[in-house]
Amino acid sequence: MDGLMPIGAFARLARLTVKAVRHYDAEGLLVPAHVDARSGYRYYRADQVRTATTIALLRGLDVPLAVVREVLDAPDGDAVTTVLSRERARLRHELARREEVLRSLDGLLRRPERVRYAVAVADRAPQGLAGVTGPVRAAALDEDTGALCRRALAATTARGPLVAVFPLDLVDEFPVTAGLPSEAPDVVLPGGPWATTLHVGPYPELPLAYSALLEHVRERGHEAVGPVSETYLTDPSTAAPDELVTRIAVALRE
């Protein structure tokens, strides 16, 4: 087996763990040059270190395995550039999102421990919304809701503040409607008693407002039945995160 090295030596040369090399083999990304039929031991060529290093660098950037496979299978340099440009845009978006989360966390930790929210309970008329409904993942709530809101804005000519409607209890994945007030609605929010409060600040801090809202409802003997609505009173493309104004409301049992 001239020119071949056992998996341990190859892993050291590629600066990977043996476990990682085996994992990439199982994924079809770093297939050994030879597998001993009797022992099952893997052997690699020295020129496979380039592939191993490419995989390690991409995974170090949290690039998904499917995209790593695209890079390795790309037929030419132009195809590689296309894939990497797409990943560069994704990573920049993710970096911006994480910076926003850090700003929110910094602001949250510098504030008084308890933020005061004024909560009002009042009857309101049914409200029709023209928009779109789609699935939202709890693990990607802000991202999926934002995408749904952009679809809603593109799909309707209605005017007014954008509204997103959620179920009261969130599971791993749930339907959300995003739309604008309309007399030709796709969905109608029920009339009756609603509890409402106003949140000023970044969207990741909305749970603070929800906590205050639902605590107020519970303390006064009301029963929240849903749905829940978020009305976005400022444009996140023009307003700073600390200046975003969101009205949140929950329907109550009559």
Helices and strands as residue ranges (DSSP letters): E 4-6, H 7-14, H 18-26, E 34-35, E 42-45, G 46-48, H 49-60, H 65-73, H 77-110, E 119-124, E 127-137, G 138-140, H 141-155, E 162-166, E 173-181, E 187-189, E 192-200, G 203-205, H 206-219, E 224-232, G 241-243, E 245-252
